[in-house]
């Protein structure tokens, strides 16, 4: 069962933790509401969704689902390197942590964090010490000089597998000593080095080198007596909160089963998590995604889980949608990026969409823009929210629409 605020069961972690459990709260950009009791955080999120959708005349009662864990719930985090300024005689020279609120050009040197796992802080300290001892300079986003850019961590919460990806500028570096430093304090099952030669300060790699392990990790989702194992590559999209994503995908499975759908179409499918979660509930599940690497992951995951009725296509949703609708899906699931659906896709769905559309959104504002168009042809029958992001302002909303 979910940790629903409509039921007496609350999340497994204390719901009234001491305000600002983390000493960096108020400066770090990772958490925005850690100082509020968990129930109050979720109440505010619920009101945010209600307010965004207030323009819709008939809104069903909102069902809410809290996060199974509110501490150490994240399965991915990106940390930035920065230099110490002004320089200090005798060091230190390297910072490693998060960006302070509103100051993208600075780095807050993190000494603790309660979002990913208890092993995070010791790893950051060890990597920081490694960089100092090897005399490797952090990247300076103003001067566009330096070598170390980001440290990206991914964890399989249900498998125990862990990925460390060091993103650097081009050039040689002591890879063996880095891998040894990581493995000395962190149970990494794979370690990579990513190369980013772009000016933009994002943790994306143009090239990848595997330093240890397979280069990927796996994560498992469990629905009753069924288990779905997903390969997660360095650039794969997967919901940040594995436990809450399991609840969300379970709900989507239930809705698809109720519709007795023959064909299900999943737009913006990423690595295929939703498509594969509902594939055994219909005759055919079709996913579409513009990121080629994500489609490769989805296809590999379908083969690994022996889901032969799952198909994936690479391309822009707005271009492929008319051809995909010609497949005659009874249910369409749409989980777009934070900006929402492409305007063309919205218009096509309003005019030609199937009888049932399920919208999944991490942004109430963009969801409202999408629904403003769709609700001209559809009515909203169900509305549920999931807290995938405790201690932040973000919330996941799921809506079931039925053609009028």
Residue pairs with C-beta under 8 A, 6 or more apart in sequence:
1 7
1 9
2 65
2 66
2 68
2 247
2 386
3 9
3 10
3 11
3 12
3 65
3 66
3 67
3 68
4 63
4 64
4 65
4 66
5 39
5 42
5 64
5 65
5 66
6 63
6 64
10 38
10 39
10 66
11 38
11 66
11 67
11 68
11 69
11 70
12 68
12 69
13 38
13 69
13 70
13 71
15 37
15 38
15 39
15 70
16 37
16 38
17 37
17 38
17 70
17 71
19 34
19 35
19 36
20 26
20 34
20 35
21 34
21 71
21 114
22 28
22 31
22 34
22 112
22 113
22 114
23 111
23 112
24 30
24 98
24 108
24 110
24 111
24 112
24 113
25 31
25 34
25 35
27 100
27 101
27 108
28 97
28 98
28 100
28 101
28 108
28 110
29 98
29 99
29 100
29 101
29 102
29 108
30 77
30 98
30 113
30 115
30 392
31 115
31 391
31 392
32 391
32 392
32 393
33 41
33 44
33 391
33 392
33 393
34 391
36 44
38 66
38 70
38 390
41 387
41 390
41 391
42 64
42 66
42 387
45 385
45 387
45 393
45 395
46 62
46 64
46 385
46 395
48 364
48 393
48 395
49 62
49 364
49 383
49 385
49 395
49 397
50 59
50 62
51 364
52 364
52 365
52 367
52 368
53 59
53 364
53 367
53 368
53 371
53 383
55 368
55 372
56 371
56 375
56 380
58 379
58 380
59 380
59 383
60 380
60 381
60 382
60 383
61 383
62 383
62 384
62 385
63 382
63 383
63 384
63 385
64 384
64 385
64 387
65 244
65 247
65 248
65 251
65 384
65 385
65 386
65 387
66 387
67 73
67 241
67 243
67 244
67 386
67 387
67 388
67 390
68 243
68 244
68 247
69 243
70 390
70 391
71 114
71 115
71 390
72 114
72 115
72 116
72 117
72 118
73 115
73 241
73 242
73 243
73 244
73 390
74 115
74 116
74 240
74 241
75 116
75 154
75 155
75 156
75 157
75 219
75 238
75 240
75 241
75 242
76 116
76 152
76 153
76 154
76 155
76 238
76 240
77 113
77 115
77 116
77 120
77 152
77 153
78 150
78 151
78 152
78 153
78 203
79 96
79 97
79 98
79 110
79 124
79 150
79 151
79 152
79 153
80 96
80 97
80 98
80 99
80 107
80 149
80 150
80 201
80 203
81 94
81 95
81 96
81 107
81 131
81 138
81 139
81 146
81 148
81 149
81 150
81 151
82 94
82 95
82 96
82 97
82 106
82 107
82 138
82 139
82 140
83 93
83 94
83 95
83 137
83 138
83 140
83 146
84 91
84 92
84 93
84 94
84 95
87 93
91 132
92 128
92 132
93 132
93 137
93 138
94 128
94 131
94 132
94 136
94 137
94 138
94 148
95 107
95 108
95 109
95 128
95 138
96 107
96 109
96 110
96 124
96 127
96 128
96 131
96 138
96 151
97 107
97 108
97 109
97 110
97 124
98 107
98 108
98 110
98 113
99 106
99 107
99 108
100 106
100 107
100 108
104 141
104 201
105 141
105 142
107 138
109 128
110 121
110 124
111 121
111 125
112 121
113 120
113 121
113 124
115 391
116 153
116 155
117 155
119 185
119 186
119 187
120 153
122 185
122 186
123 153
123 164
123 182
123 185
123 186
124 151
125 185
126 181
126 182
126 184
126 185
126 186
127 151
127 166
127 178
127 181
127 182
129 181
130 177
130 178
130 181
131 138
131 148
134 173
134 174
134 177
136 147
136 148
136 173
136 174
137 145
137 146
137 147
137 148
138 146
138 147
138 148
138 149
139 145
139 146
139 147
139 148
139 149
139 169
140 146
141 201
144 199
146 169
147 168
147 169
147 171
147 173
148 166
148 168
149 167
149 168
149 169
149 196
149 201
149 203
150 165
150 166
150 167
150 196
150 203
151 164
151 165
151 166
151 167
152 163
152 164
152 165
152 167
152 194
152 203
152 234
153 162
153 163
153 164
153 165
154 162
154 163
154 165
154 217
154 232
154 234
155 161
155 162
155 163
155 217
156 162
156 217
156 218
156 219
156 220
156 232
156 242
157 219
157 242
157 243
158 219
158 220
158 221
158 222
158 242
159 217
159 218
159 219
159 220
159 229
160 187
160 189
161 189
161 190
161 217
161 218
161 219
162 186
162 187
162 188
162 189
162 190
162 217
163 188
163 189
163 190
163 191
163 192
163 216
163 217
163 232
163 234
164 182
164 186
164 188
164 190
164 191
164 192
165 191
165 192
165 193
165 194
165 205
165 208
165 234
166 178
166 191
166 192
166 193
166 194
167 193
167 194
167 195
167 196
167 203
167 204
167 205
168 193
168 194
168 195
168 196
169 195
169 196
169 197
170 195
170 197
173 193
175 193
175 209
175 211
178 191
178 193
178 211
179 191
179 211
179 212
182 188
182 191
183 191
183 212
188 212
188 213
189 213
189 214
189 217
190 210
190 212
190 213
190 214
190 215
190 216
190 217
191 210
191 211
191 212
191 213
192 208
192 209
192 210
192 211
192 215
192 234
193 208
193 209
193 211
194 203
194 204
194 205
194 206
194 207
194 208
194 209
194 234
195 205
195 206
195 207
195 208
195 209
196 202
196 203
196 204
196 205
196 206
197 206
198 204
198 206
204 235
205 234
205 235
208 215
208 234
215 233
215 234
216 231
216 232
216 233
216 234
217 231
217 232
218 229
218 230
218 231
218 232
219 229
219 230
219 232
219 238
219 242
220 227
220 228
220 229
220 230
221 227
221 228
221 230
221 242
221 245
221 246
221 249
221 273
221 277
222 228
222 246
223 246
223 249
223 250
223 253
223 277
226 280
228 276
228 277
228 305
229 301
229 304
229 305
230 238
230 271
230 272
230 273
230 276
230 297
230 301
231 271
231 297
231 300
231 301
231 304
232 238
232 271
232 297
233 271
233 293
233 297
235 291
235 293
235 294
236 270
236 271
236 293
236 294
236 297
237 270
237 271
237 291
237 294
238 245
238 270
238 271
238 273
239 245
239 248
239 273
239 388
240 388
240 389
241 388
241 389
241 390
244 386
244 387
244 388
244 396
245 273
245 388
247 386
248 360
248 386
248 388
248 396
248 398
249 273
249 274
249 277
249 278
250 277
251 384
251 398
252 274
252 277
252 278
252 333
252 358
252 360
252 398
253 277
253 278
253 281
255 331
255 358
255 382
255 400
256 264
256 278
256 281
256 282
256 331
257 281
259 330
259 331
259 356
260 330
261 281
261 282
261 329
261 330
261 331
261 356
262 282
262 283
262 284
262 328
262 330
263 282
263 283
263 284
263 285
263 286
263 327
263 328
263 329
263 330
263 331
264 275
264 278
264 279
264 281
264 282
264 284
264 285
264 286
264 329
264 330
264 331
264 332
264 333
265 286
265 288
265 324
265 325
265 327
265 329
265 331
265 332
265 333
265 354
266 272
266 274
266 275
266 278
266 285
266 286
266 287
266 288
266 332
266 333
266 334
266 335
267 288
267 317
267 321
267 332
267 333
267 334
267 335
267 336
267 341
267 345
268 288
268 289
268 317
268 334
268 335
268 336
268 337
269 275
269 287
269 288
269 289
269 294
269 298
269 312
269 335
270 289
270 291
270 294
270 298
270 335
271 294
271 297
271 298
271 301
272 287
272 289
272 294
272 297
272 298
272 299
272 301
272 302
272 310
272 312
274 287
274 333
274 335
274 360
275 285
275 286
275 287
275 298
275 310
275 312
276 285
276 298
276 301
276 302
276 305
276 307
276 310
278 285
278 333
279 285
279 302
279 307
279 309
279 310
280 307
282 309
282 331
283 309
284 309
284 310
284 311
284 327
285 307
285 309
285 310
285 311
286 310
286 311
286 312
286 313
286 324
286 327
286 329
287 295
287 298
287 310
287 311
287 312
287 313
288 312
288 313
288 314
288 315
288 317
288 320
288 321
288 324
289 295
289 298
289 312
289 313
289 314
290 314
290 315
290 316
290 317
291 314
292 314
295 312
295 313
295 314
298 310
298 312
299 312
302 308
302 310
302 312
313 320
313 324
316 342
317 336
317 341
317 342
317 345
318 342
318 343
318 344
318 345
318 348
321 344
321 345
321 348
321 349
322 348
322 352
325 348
325 352
325 353
325 354
328 354
329 354
330 354
330 355
330 356
331 354
331 355
331 356
331 357
331 358
332 349
332 353
332 354
332 356
332 357
332 358
333 357
333 358
333 360
334 341
334 345
334 349
334 357
334 358
334 359
334 360
334 370
335 360
335 361
336 342
336 361
336 366
336 370
338 362
338 363
338 366
339 363
339 366
340 361
340 363
340 366
340 367
340 369
340 370
341 349
341 366
341 370
346 370
346 373
346 374
347 373
349 357
349 374
350 373
350 374
350 376
350 377
350 378
351 377
353 374
353 377
353 378
353 403
354 403
355 402
355 403
356 400
356 401
356 402
356 403
357 374
357 378
357 400
357 401
358 398
358 399
358 400
358 401
359 367
359 370
359 371
359 374
359 397
359 398
359 399
359 401
360 396
360 397
360 398
361 367
361 370
361 396
361 397
361 398
361 399
362 388
362 394
362 395
362 396
362 397
363 394
364 395
364 397
367 397
367 399
371 380
371 399
371 401
374 401
375 401
377 403
377 404
378 401
378 402
378 403
378 404
379 401
379 402
379 404
380 399
380 400
380 401
381 400
381 401
381 402
382 398
382 399
382 400
383 397
383 398
383 399
383 400
384 397
384 398
385 395
385 396
385 397
385 398
386 395
386 396
386 397
386 398
387 395
387 396
388 394
388 395
388 396
389 395
389 396
